[in-house]
Amino acid sequence: MSAVGTETDSIRFTAWLDTSVIGYQDYWCGLSFDSCESNARLDYCIFEKYFGMEYVILCDNSSPTFSHCVFPYYVPAIESGGRIISCVNNSSPLIEYSTLTAPDYGICVACFESSNPRLFENDFYIYSSDYAVAGGGFLDGNYIHIYPDKIDTSLGTPVDEVGDGILTTTSESCINVDGITNPRGTPHF
């Protein structure tokens, strides 16, 4: 699958607007990449009005590229929260120059079963009960904003140490992330 938009003409994934289905007419259920070729990609895509599953995108034994995509805040259909991008079975997607806003009590990028996504130059917006990345992954040059601002500066200016969490914060939002380097202080967008 390739969905390649441009900066001035993005591809929008949205509702099917079926008014015969009461309560679900403004929602859709996400995308699944299952054993896809590594040349699968989404460029300049916007995902909105999501509902129905625990993820927006599932990468199962797949390593597609997501570049310049926007994943706005959503309320998942499950009580335990949701994931924007869920990676399972050795998936290593490249996620770059994208904006991800964590769902309620959820995770922007979740990694399971030897998955290791590569995240470069993204903007993460998360809340104090959410996670930017959980379970692994390599992050370089990402901007991560936590609401409310919970960056712990009691030990000095944040540093980029591997394995101790984003910006050496004590917030729950930033645990289970390895390989963090070169965090950015300002967003791209």
C-alpha positions in Angstrom: 0.0 0.0 0.0 1.2 3.5 -0.8 -0.8 6.6 0.1 1.4 9.5 -0.9 0.0 13.0 -0.5 1.9 16.3 -0.6 2.3 19.2 1.9 -0.5 21.1 0.1 -2.7 18.1 -0.7 -2.8 15.7 2.1 -4.6 12.3 2.1 -7.3 12.3 4.7 -8.5 9.0 6.4 -11.9 9.8 7.9 -15.4 8.6 8.4 -17.6 6.9 5.8 -20.5 9.0 6.9 -23.1 6.2 6.8 -26.1 7.8 8.6 -28.0 4.5 8.8 -25.6 3.3 11.5 -26.6 5.3 14.6 -23.7 6.5 16.7 -21.0 5.3 14.4 -21.5 7.5 11.4 -18.5 9.7 12.1 -15.9 7.0 12.7 -13.7 4.4 11.1 -11.6 1.6 12.4 -7.9 1.9 11.4 -5.4 0.4 9.0 -3.5 -2.9 9.2 -0.1 -3.7 7.6 0.2 -7.5 7.7 3.5 -8.9 6.3 3.8 -6.0 3.9 6.7 -5.2 1.7 9.1 -2.7 3.1 8.2 -0.2 0.4 4.7 0.3 1.8 4.3 4.0 2.9 2.0 6.7 4.0 3.2 10.3 3.3 1.3 13.5 4.2 -1.7 11.6 5.6 -4.1 12.8 8.2 -6.0 10.4 10.4 -9.3 11.6 12.0 -12.6 10.5 13.6 -11.2 7.1 14.7 -13.2 4.6 16.6 -13.6 0.9 17.1 -10.3 -0.8 17.8 -7.3 -0.4 20.1 -5.0 1.1 17.4 -5.1 3.4 14.5 -2.4 1.5 12.6 -1.2 -2.0 13.2 2.1 -3.2 11.9 2.3 -7.0 12.0 5.5 -8.4 10.6 5.8 -5.2 8.6 8.1 -2.2 8.3 6.3 0.5 6.4 7.3 4.2 6.3 5.0 6.9 7.8 6.3 10.4 6.9 4.7 13.8 7.5 1.5 12.2 8.9 -0.8 13.7 11.5 -2.5 11.6 14.2 -4.7 13.9 16.3 -6.0 13.1 19.8 -8.8 10.5 19.9 -10.8 8.6 22.5 -10.4 4.8 22.0 -13.3 2.4 22.2 -11.7 0.3 24.9 -11.4 1.2 28.6 -7.7 0.5 28.9 -6.7 3.1 26.3 -5.4 2.7 22.9 -2.4 2.9 20.7 -1.8 5.1 17.6 0.7 2.8 16.1 1.0 -0.8 17.4 4.0 -2.9 16.3 4.0 -6.7 16.7 6.0 -9.6 15.3 9.4 -8.0 14.4 7.9 -4.9 12.9 10.3 -1.9 12.5 8.4 0.9 10.8 10.1 4.2 10.1 8.1 7.1 11.6 9.4 10.5 10.6 8.3 14.1 10.6 4.9 13.2 12.0 2.7 14.6 14.8 1.3 12.1 17.2 -1.1 13.1 20.1 -1.7 10.3 22.6 -5.2 8.9 23.1 -6.9 8.8 26.5 -4.8 6.6 28.8 -2.9 5.4 25.8 0.3 5.1 23.9 1.5 6.9 20.7 3.7 4.0 19.6 3.6 0.5 21.3 6.1 -2.2 20.6 5.5 -5.9 21.2 7.2 -9.2 20.2 10.7 -8.0 19.2 9.4 -4.9 17.3 11.7 -1.9 17.2 10.3 1.1 15.4 12.6 3.9 14.2 11.3 7.4 15.2 13.0 10.5 13.7 12.1 14.2 14.0 8.5 13.7 15.2 6.4 15.8 17.5 4.7 13.9 20.4 2.0 15.4 22.6 1.1 13.3 25.6 -0.7 13.7 28.8 0.5 12.7 32.3 -1.3 9.3 32.1 -0.1 8.5 28.6 3.1 7.2 26.9 5.0 8.5 23.9 6.6 5.1 23.2 6.3 1.9 25.2 8.3 -1.3 24.9 11.3 -0.2 22.8 12.2 1.7 19.7 14.9 4.1 18.6 14.2 7.8 18.9 16.3 10.6 17.5 15.5 14.3 17.2 12.0 14.0 18.5 10.1 16.8 20.4 8.0 15.5 23.3 5.6 17.7 25.1 3.9 16.4 28.3 0.7 18.0 29.5 0.8 19.2 32.2 4.4 20.1 32.0 6.0 17.5 34.2 9.7 17.6 33.2 11.8 17.0 36.2 14.7 19.6 36.2 15.8 18.9 39.8 18.9 17.1 38.5 19.8 19.8 36.0 19.1 20.3 32.3 17.6 17.3 30.6 20.1 15.0 28.9 20.0 12.3 26.3 21.0 9.2 28.2 20.1 5.8 26.7 17.5 3.8 28.7 16.5 6.3 31.4 13.5 7.8 29.7 12.9 10.9 27.7 14.5 14.1 29.0 15.3 12.3 32.3 11.8 13.0 33.5 10.2 11.2 36.4 6.8 11.4 34.7 5.0 8.0 34.1 4.6 9.2 30.5 8.2 8.6 29.6 9.1 5.1 30.8 10.0 2.1 28.7 11.9 4.0 26.0 15.4 3.1 24.9 17.9 4.6 22.6 16.8 8.2 23.0 19.2 10.7 21.5 19.2 14.4 20.6 15.8 15.5 21.9 14.4 18.7 20.4 13.2 21.6 22.5 10.7 23.0 19.9 8.2 21.3 17.7 8.4 21.2 13.9 4.8 22.2 13.3 
